[in-house]
């Protein structure tokens, strides 16, 4: 499917034909030039002068799947009562680009004609008022349209808008239920579908086992070649690896048949399966599918969405779990991993396939999994929780490091990180906010992008950063709780 954004420029008849022609030709030029620096094309649509023109373009934007969002700008003044009907019905992501065609004020040239044509400084204020008055969620980006920082911010926003489209269309396949007695992996699926669009439904593990048993040796051979190209083999138990291939093929077939982009399972319910899918889940994640362990369908969906928002539509985002801490003063780190299922998109080096005994769960045989160290770099961890009546998205800034210990007997992929503002205060803040033990860890989606996504989705956003203190956070959570109940 084509994916594009629409450039909608506001004006009015007052200035005469000549000015409107200039506005139109400049808007076209800007859309074409901007498109060279953006992940999706920006298509100039209209210089809107009437309520009807705006309403028509919004109706079209809402209806067209290929339109991921609109970007507005007012080269001249555009009286914004004419925007009310259109903006009120807009349900696509909306960015107001407050820019100006000329970079500098031309000393000799400037006269009243120039002022009539180049009045974004007050046109964009009138436009901003009506969006504020309508409580319309939107991103405001101000700056010169040729500035690389403006390009970067527009590009980031476009990726978020794509994340919105992915969310609204997302289907999640649950194999079995959530892990018994666990609270944070629960959630109101009706609320989630209403707010975020996710269709979350369950399929029997028995159906998956039947699908696994139908996979042919040729299909397995084919996938084994991909495994050999992508990973090092550090096991002699080829039968275990082939079984994972069989699981991957079956899960993928079932998901593709239903157009699902994410799945969850639980090690408590593997009835009829020899191994918990390890390598299978990891290689599916490497292809952009979301995954959540222990029936955690929320984290599965978030993984799929954040992967889609990342570089190239399958970014460095992965299902993660906070496992254990290093509390030595000056070397305070979190160690994140999972039983098996960490996405190789986080790997610093080529992952290796190993097989080990896994005591927990219903494994009859030793599951094969990818083992690797995560790479160093700035990242975030993200958790979506159900607060009862609303959803809260919690984002924490982290910095991943090369693990300070080799941990030779740890048979899983591992990522080590420094949390902000620091390990213990970060833990206090995370726990105060109710963040889950499961997260999506991402190197290429930023906290700012998640804030934009939460705004577009109309859900609560909590950011734990270098400046967060438990005192301020406690107050913020209290006030937001009241605000969201009133909303
Ligand atoms: Mn887990």
Boltz pocket constraint, residues with backbone or C-beta under 6 A from the ligand:
constraints:
  - pocket:
      binder: B
      contacts: [[A, 293], [A, 294], [A, 321], [A, 338], [A, 438]]
      max_distance: 6.0
